[in-house]
Amino acid sequence: MSGLFKVSSNPHVRSRVTTNGIMLAVIIALMPAAGFGIYNFGPRAVAVILVTIASTVLTEFLFGLYKKKMTITDLSAVVTGLLLALNLPVTIPLWMAALGGVFAILVVKMLFGGLGQNFMNPALAARCFLLISFPTAMAGKAFECDAYTGATPLEILKNGGQVNVMDMVIGRTSGTIGETSVIALVIGACILILLGIIDLRIPGSYIVTFVVFLVVVDLAKGQWISPAYLTAQLAGGGLMLGAFFMATDYVTRPITIKGQYLFGIFLGIMTGVFRVFGSGAEGVSYAIILGNLLVPLIEKVTKPKAFGYEKGGRRSEK
């Protein structure tokens, strides 16, 4: 009779999904964007990617030696390094890329307790740190390194210029290593969705809210938004990279369903505010970082209510 019962501590329902499996799936999903970035920008893009991954993994390894607890096998440091590289311009000095990797792992992740304890996305936090510390270097964009240099499509739109939307969708344009090709990013997003790693709650509400915001702003000006302008805004500035690969981060997103929708709506509004009314042309990174900081409040507001109530409608006192 005793063999029929096994008593164990919670959780009693366990999933076969592991952290390693999730991180490996994200790495695979990022391969199309990384591969296209390497194709576009050449060997220099490979160097940036290798440096950021090496710096994140090495930092976590050394911290693990200090704490006597090794965590690099979960592949989260590799994902952080790869995401950071895809958010950097190919022209950035390699030592700055390495510094960003150290900041992401040491300051944002490990000092707050490691994976699951960081309060914001490490890769985006490192990107914002580099943007503030080295704005000139982070503003450097290139296409095939020496073949093309210039303003990003969103900067051109910000200044009233025209852009080639099809080039933005394919990726024949300036920008960071991983943000240029919408096609490559959508392929990666489809991989994550089909594997059940992410769903469309956050990215869908993010993108739809951003579109609605742009339409409302133009209607307030007494005009109807141009389809070409709207498509360019969706295809540029790392919106797809941020919506599908960073806003959906398990650690820094809300866990409640209503909270995830609210989180996506907030990101869409803030991205629109930054792009339309801000001095810069982008804003995805700052929108997601601000959203990460508000996650505790969002979860508090959207926490599900318990079923039923106590007799008398109030707590009984002991």
C-alpha angles and dihedrals in degrees: 000000000000090000091065094064127062116185117202138157121265142306090069094178112062131186127219089221110107133193089245091053093050093048092047090052091051091050091051091047091052093052096087092054093042092046093050090048090054090047091051101041103027131214092341090068090053089053093052092048093048093047095051093046092046092049094049095046094044092048092051091045093052092045088050090054090051093049093037090232118108116208105159092101091075089072093226091121090055091052091049092050093047094047091048092052092050089054094053131085113249091236096062114121110257094235090058090051089052091048089053090053092051091048092049095053104031103037104027102031117020100035088056094051105281131264111006094022102069113109097210138027106282096213094050092043089054091048092052089047090054092044091055096040100040108020095160095052092044091051092060111108128175141176115214085350101262099019098072135016131164147094120329118252092255091053089051091050090047089057093049098260132134127249137195104251095193090055088053093051093048095039104247093136144080124279141096121325097265106028103067103080115062090182092058092047093049090050089054092046091052089053091055093046094049091049090051093240094124137010133207099257097098102028092041095050090042095054096039092049091049091052092048090049092054092046092050092048091053092045088052087057090053097252139099116244118254114245089221092053092047093049091048091052091052094046098045140063097036094286094141093043091051097042098051105027108029109023087053094057106138095222100049101036127082116269096211118087094229089046092055091054091046089048091053092047091051091050092050093050095046093047089052092048092050094047100041103034103020127090092241129069100228131041107165094115095050092044093054093045091052089047091052090055091053096049095098090053092045091051091048092053095044099040109136116248119242118251117257131000138244121268110274092024094265139080117275115237120229 
